């Protein structure tokens, strides 16, 4: 919630959020209730405080619960879909029955600014190994080129062209699209038993 008490989408997955979501996914599987994931996630919270708080354990619990899920899963990418957050929130790798994106979606390993800085460091290091001197102006030019290329590759159109999403939809069509997906899934059978294996608690 923000300061005025309004609920907000987006951001990182915290330890308690991952634990709560894992329990929710497990209950839905036990009751055979389909899952709808709405993605606007930049990944899991990082840092020593989060690690001491159990983010690795709780994040693994969420990914485990979701990846072993046997109920129909549907994913709508409304904003960011970065890194391990993409997996935890049922990205393409975990076979949702339907994965759609709004035009505002962005999909990548990490955010554009962070990725551009990492790629810049790699390119500058490679040039230095060859004995080249890289000025600040050259660094800025390289950074802008990398950022522009990376931004182009995070669009939903880039993702759809590679079948990472099934369709780019008008946000106003979200309910209709999900209703159609759930109606189609109702015709299928769920004979598999849900099992997550051993979970650390």
N, C-alpha and C positions, 0 to 999 in steps of 0.2 A: 504494500500500500504506500501511496505517497503521503506527504504531510497533511493533505486535506482528507485522507482516508479512502481515496479512490483506489480500486484494484488496478494494477498495471501488468501488462505482459512484458516479457523480455528479461534478459539478463543471464546470470549464471545459475547453475544448479548448486545449491548448498547441501551440506551433509544431511541436515534434517529433512530437506525437501526430497533428496534422493531416497532416504529411508521411507518416508511417507508414500512416495510414488511407487516404490517397490512393493509395499504392502497392498496398495490399491490394485496394482497389476495382478498380484497373486490372488486377491479376493475375486476380481473379475474373472480370472481363469477358473477358479473353483466353482463360481456360479454360472459360468458360460455366458458372460456378458461381453459384447464386443467393445473394443477400445478405440477411442478417437484421440489422437495426439495433435496438439496445436503447437507448432514449433516457432519460437522466437527466442533462441538460446545461443549464447556465445560459448558454451562449454561448462565444465565443472569449475568450481571455485579453486583457485590455486593459492599456494603460500604455506608457510610453516604452521600458521594458526589453524588453517583448514585441515592440514595433514594431521596435526595433533587431535583435531576434532573428529577424525575418522572419515574424511571425504573419500579416501581410496576404498575403504571397506564398504561404505554406504553406496558409493558410485558403482562399485562392482556388483553389489546386491541388486541395484536397479537394472543394470545391463543384463545380469543373469536372469532376473525375473522376466524382463521384456523379451530377451532373445529366445527363451524357452516357451514363450506364450503360444497357446494353441487356438485362442479365439481369433475371430477376424479383427484385423487392425487397419485403421485408416489414419493417414497423416496429412495434415494441412500445414504447409510452410507459409507463415504470414510475414515473417521478418527474417532474422538471422537464423542460420542453421550451420553452426561451426563445430568442427572437431568432434570430440567424444560426445558432445551434447546431441549431435545428429544421430549417433548410434543409440544413446539412451532414450531418445524421444522417437524411436522407431523410424530411422532413416531407411533408404532404399535397401541397404545391406540386410535388413531384418525382415524383408519381404512383406510389407503391408499390402493388403488387398488392393488399395488405391492410395497413391501419394500424389497430391496436387499442390500447386504453389500459387500464391497471389503474385501479381506483378511487382510487389514490394519485396519479394523474397530475395535472400542472398545466401548462397551455399558455397562453403569452402572449408579448408582445413583449419584456417584461422581468419581473423578479420584482416581486411586489406592493408591497413596501416602497419600492423605488426608483421604481416607476411612480407610486405615491401621492404621493411627495415632488415629483416632476416636475409632476404634474397640479396639486398644491397651489400650486406656484410660479406656474403659469400663471393659476390662478384668482385668487390674491392680486394678481398684477400687473394683471389685468383690473379688479379692484375699485379698486386704487389709481389707475388711469387715469381712472376715473369720479369720483375724489375721495373715495372711501370710505376710512375708517380701519379696519384689520383688527387686532383685539386678538389676543393670544396664545391666549386661550380660544377665540375664533372660529376661529383657525388649527387648533387641536387638534380642534375639532368637525368642521371641513371635512376634515381629514386622516382622521379616523375614518370619515366618510361615504364618502370616496373609496376608502379601503382596503377597506371592507365591500363596496362595489360591485365593485371590481376583483377581490377574492377570489372573489366569486360567479362572475365571468366567466372565471376560470382553471380551473374545475372540468372534469372530463372529460364531465360531463352537459351542460354548456353547449356544449362542443366537439362532442359527438355530435349535439346538436340542430341544429347548423349544418353537419353532415356533414364536420367536420374530422377525425373518426375514424369508422371503419366500425362499431366495436362496443366496448363496455366489457366486459371479460372478468374473470372470477375468475382471480387469479394462478395458481391450480392448473390452469387450463385452457390455459395458455400453450403448452405443448408440443403439445397436441392441436390447437389453433388453427393454429399454424405448420405442423404436419404436413399438415393439410388444405389449407392455402394452397399449400404446395410441391407436393403431389400434384396440385392443380388446374393449377398452372403447368407441370407436366411434360407436359401435353397440348398446350401451345402451341408455336409455332415461334419460333426466334430466327434470322431471316435477316439482320438488320441487321448492319453492320460497326461495331465499336466504334472511335470516334475522339474524342480529347479536343481536337484542335487543338494549337496551340503552348502548351507549359507552361513557365513560368519555373522554373529549378532552382536 
